Amino acid sequence: MTGLIVKGSTALFLTGNDPGAQDAVGLVNRARAGNRRSCETKLAALELARVARPVPLSRESIAWAYVFVALTEGDERRLEPGPFDDELARLVATIEARQHRDTPQPDSP
């Protein structure tokens, strides 16, 4: 099962079960920091492995995904999702749209 974690300009394609949001952000933070040993240790602990990007790339080829777009809870400043090629940028946009649609919105007065 292939999954995708995106934060800023970092995109990780992984195989394995969904690690959950907390472990996903921990993993992508290690990858962004460039700490290869720490990242590999975390991958092993989560029973995940890096895989090549699925070809063709589609939402259907991704079993689970996390796109982190804010720095903290309630922070509206957006992290840029690239630079990616057009195909990956479209997939990230699709995932973000779905996350936004699935997030409960506060009731408006």
C-alpha positions, 0 to 999 in steps of 0.5 A: 500500500503506497502512501504520500507525506508532503510538507513544504517542498518535501514529498515522501512516497512510502509503502506500508500502513498509514502511520497516523498524522503524528508519526507522519509529521515526525517522519517528514520533519526528519527528512526535511532536516536531512537527518538520514539516519534518524529518518531511516530509524523512524521508517523502520520503527513504523514498518515503512519503506521509501518507494519510487513515485507511482507511475502513472500518478493518480489519487487512486494509486495513493492509499493514504496521504498527509499534506501538512499546510500550516505551521501550527494549529490555527496558523493560517500561513500556508506552507508552499507545496512545491516545487513539484512537477505539474503532475504531483502538484495536481495530486497535492491540490486534489488531496488538499481539497479533499482534506478541506472538504472532510474537515468539519467547518465551524458553524457560521452565525 
